[in-house]
Amino acid sequence: MNNIEQYEFDRQGFLVLKDFLTSQEVTTLAPIINKLVNHGEDHYTQEPRKQSKWGPNYHFNAENGYHVNGGTKNGETIIIEDFFNFDPAFDCLVNHPKTMSYITKIVQGETGINNSELRVRYTDNASGTHGGGPTNPKYRYATNDHGIDAMMVRIIYFVQDVDADQGAFSVVPGTHKTRLPMPYTCSVDEEPGMIGLEVKAGDAILFTENLRHGGLTNQSDQVRKTLHVGYGPAWMMSQNIATMDEVPYIKPETWHRYDQGQRELFQAWLRTDPEYQTC
Ligand SMILES: O=C(O)CCC(=O)C(=O)O
């Protein structure tokens, strides 16, 4: 992350990172994303269920290690959390060198992954806006003598092109800095200052959770499928909705595949359970 990118991230609260993934990464991830979407679509209504402390009720898929919630009709979305457990193809995104070169410049101290979700957004679906202005301290944005000091940031990886009318991720630039409460109650598509960020397959978007953001209505026939990964200080617990403020859910099998650098991103020091111990 160069000086211009740091300045722009601080000024606007986000960066669009063109050609961030290699074509090999896109080619590897796209079919696995489709496989997981199909699996999630077939299972999201099934037992067993897990009640999130934030409200939604998720199907927990023990075999594949994910939580899924939502609906697949027009206007709906399913969110599949803990996708890292589904297939080793996702391992390349854990301690991904290019991603970490950005994260370490905007989150100070030891860093961890606290959120992982595959968002599947059907025709007519919009993602409600949130963030901007006064926020939960977990998500606050600040700077200090060492530079940017964000608490929670997210990166979205795209393996499809997404135009403004295809459910683009959207932001109100600069709103991570305001200290005034949000005065608008309109939809994401009508909110003053909200812009859709158009991207191509292989691009990524990095943003602070303190920024006002959402997703414009998907007015197309393309189902939008995106991978979202959240980072913050290493002590921050899961910020996935299903497992909010619990230890991030990584199956022992996934854990054993990971090298030490990857494990450190998932609260290695808390995993005293023998299932996580190595011989
Ligand atoms: O991608 C979207 O449509 C919204 C995503 C979002 O709100 C988030 O990642 O926090």
PDBQT file of the ligand as one rigid body, heavy atoms in Angstrom, charges set to zero:
ROOT
HETATM    1  O1  LIG A 301     -21.848  -5.986  -0.865  1.00  0.00    +0.000 OA
HETATM    2  C1  LIG A 301     -22.902  -5.549  -0.452  1.00  0.00    +0.000 C 
HETATM    3  O2  LIG A 301     -23.936  -5.549  -1.130  1.00  0.00    +0.000 OA
HETATM    4  C2  LIG A 301     -22.977  -5.003   0.952  1.00  0.00    +0.000 C 
HETATM    5  C3  LIG A 301     -21.829  -5.523   1.765  1.00  0.00    +0.000 C 
HETATM    6  C4  LIG A 301     -21.740  -5.022   3.136  1.00  0.00    +0.000 C 
HETATM    7  O3  LIG A 301     -22.572  -4.325   3.642  1.00  0.00    +0.000 OA
HETATM    8  C5  LIG A 301     -20.547  -5.388   3.926  1.00  0.00    +0.000 C 
HETATM    9  O4  LIG A 301     -19.693  -6.155   3.441  1.00  0.00    +0.000 OA
HETATM   10  O5  LIG A 301     -20.429  -4.887   5.080  1.00  0.00    +0.000 OA
ENDROOT
TORSDOF 0
